[in-house]
Amino acid sequence: MTQKKQYTAEFKFKAVMESYQRDTTIEEVCRKFGLASSVLHRWRKEFQESGPEIFADKRDQETRRKAQGFARGESPDELKQLIGELTVQNDILKKSRGL
């Protein structure tokens, strides 16, 4: 039984980045790294899909809110949470009064 090859994240990154070079083709990169083109295409797709996450704001919620200029309790996420809590409380009050 043949065992699947395991590649490190660094190896995958290096192959993908080289495949984006203007002066090289995917076939050349596959030959150089000993990969099937389907594997490299899959890695490129994963890279493109997860690329935006690299640049996501990793600060905590408090710091992010301040950087965006919102005062405490004014950010859209906090307001949505407050609306949700008030809606639940409103439903509870309506049920308790029989409305």
C-alpha positions as CSV (number, residue, x, y, z in Angstrom):
1,M,0.0,0.0,0.0
2,T,1.4,3.4,-1.0
3,Q,1.5,6.1,1.6
4,K,0.5,9.7,0.8
5,K,3.3,12.2,0.8
6,Q,3.2,14.8,3.6
7,Y,4.4,18.2,2.6
8,T,5.3,21.0,5.1
9,A,3.5,24.3,5.0
10,E,6.8,26.0,4.0
11,F,7.3,23.6,1.1
12,K,3.7,24.3,-0.1
13,F,4.2,28.0,0.2
14,K,7.4,28.0,-1.7
15,A,6.0,26.0,-4.5
16,V,2.8,28.2,-4.8
17,M,4.8,31.4,-4.7
18,E,7.2,30.1,-7.4
19,S,4.2,29.2,-9.5
20,Y,3.1,32.8,-9.5
21,Q,6.4,34.0,-10.9
22,R,6.1,35.5,-14.4
23,D,9.2,33.8,-15.8
24,T,8.1,30.3,-15.0
25,T,5.2,27.9,-15.9
26,I,3.2,25.6,-13.6
27,E,4.7,22.6,-15.5
28,E,8.2,23.8,-14.7
29,V,7.4,24.3,-11.0
30,C,5.8,20.8,-10.8
31,R,8.9,19.3,-12.3
32,K,11.2,21.2,-10.0
33,F,9.3,20.2,-6.9
34,G,8.2,16.7,-8.0
35,L,4.5,17.5,-7.9
36,A,1.4,16.6,-9.9
37,S,-0.1,19.7,-11.5
38,S,-3.5,18.9,-9.8
39,V,-1.8,19.1,-6.4
40,L,-0.2,22.5,-7.2
41,H,-3.5,23.8,-8.6
42,R,-5.3,22.7,-5.4
43,W,-2.6,24.4,-3.2
44,R,-2.9,27.6,-5.3
45,K,-6.7,27.5,-4.9
46,E,-6.4,27.1,-1.1
47,F,-3.9,29.9,-1.0
48,Q,-6.2,32.3,-2.9
49,E,-9.2,31.4,-0.7
50,S,-7.3,31.8,2.6
51,G,-5.1,34.7,1.5
52,P,-7.4,37.5,2.8
53,E,-7.3,35.9,6.3
54,I,-3.6,36.7,6.5
55,F,-4.5,40.4,6.5
56,A,-7.5,40.2,8.8
57,D,-7.5,42.5,11.8
58,K,-6.1,40.4,14.6
59,R,-6.5,43.0,17.3
60,D,-8.9,42.3,20.2
61,Q,-12.4,43.7,19.8
62,E,-11.9,46.7,22.1
63,T,-8.8,47.9,20.3
64,R,-10.4,47.4,16.9
65,R,-13.4,49.4,17.9
66,K,-11.3,52.3,19.2
67,A,-9.3,52.2,15.9
68,Q,-12.5,52.5,13.9
69,G,-13.6,55.5,16.0
70,F,-16.5,54.0,17.9
71,A,-17.2,54.7,21.5
72,R,-18.0,51.9,23.9
73,G,-21.3,50.4,23.0
74,E,-21.5,52.1,19.6
75,S,-19.8,49.6,17.2
76,P,-22.1,47.8,14.8
77,D,-21.4,44.4,16.4
78,E,-22.2,45.7,19.9
79,L,-25.4,47.4,18.7
80,K,-26.5,44.1,17.0
81,Q,-25.9,42.3,20.2
82,L,-27.9,44.8,22.2
83,I,-30.8,44.6,19.7
84,G,-30.8,40.8,20.0
85,E,-30.8,41.0,23.8
86,L,-33.6,43.6,23.8
87,T,-35.7,41.5,21.3
88,V,-35.4,38.5,23.6
89,Q,-36.4,40.5,26.7
90,N,-39.3,42.0,24.7
91,D,-40.6,38.6,23.7
92,I,-40.3,37.4,27.3
93,L,-42.4,40.3,28.5
94,K,-45.0,39.8,25.9
95,K,-45.4,36.2,26.8
96,S,-45.6,37.0,30.5
97,R,-48.4,39.5,29.9
98,G,-50.2,37.1,27.6
99,L,-50.0,39.3,24.5
